[in-house]
Amino acid sequence: MRKAIVSSIIAIVLGYLGSAFGYEIMNWPQLGPIVAIVVMGSAILTSLEKDK
């Protein structure tokens, strides 16, 4: 449960930063949701691999 909370907080923070920097630097405002999805996907995959 603790790992899920930490992963969610990290995804929210990186999603926000991705939106802010993606819009300002790269003119790519959709970068935030993409980064958040990648972070949560990697957290899910690592937790599935550890269970095996």
C-alpha positions in Angstrom: 0.0 0.0 0.0 2.8 2.4 0.8 4.5 1.8 -2.6 1.2 2.7 -4.3 0.9 5.9 -2.4 4.5 6.9 -3.1 4.1 6.0 -6.8 1.0 8.1 -7.1 2.6 11.1 -5.5 5.6 10.8 -7.8 3.4 10.4 -10.8 1.4 13.6 -9.9 4.5 15.6 -9.3 6.3 14.5 -12.4 3.1 14.9 -14.4 2.8 18.5 -13.2 6.5 19.2 -13.9 6.1 17.6 -17.3 3.2 19.8 -18.2 4.9 22.9 -17.0 8.3 22.3 -18.7 6.8 20.6 -21.7 4.7 23.6 -22.5 7.3 26.2 -21.8 10.4 24.6 -23.2 9.3 22.1 -25.9 5.9 23.5 -26.8 4.4 20.1 -25.9 1.7 20.5 -23.3 0.7 16.8 -23.4 4.0 15.8 -21.9 2.7 15.8 -18.3 0.0 13.1 -18.7 2.5 11.0 -20.8 5.1 11.2 -18.1 2.6 10.3 -15.4 1.4 7.3 -17.3 4.9 6.1 -17.9 5.8 6.4 -14.2 2.7 4.5 -13.1 3.3 1.8 -15.8 6.8 1.3 -14.7 5.7 1.0 -11.1 3.1 -1.6 -12.0 5.6 -3.6 -14.1 8.2 -3.6 -11.4 5.7 -4.8 -8.8 4.5 -7.5 -11.1 8.1 -8.7 -11.8 8.9 -8.8 -8.1 5.9 -11.1 -7.4 7.2 -13.8 -9.7 
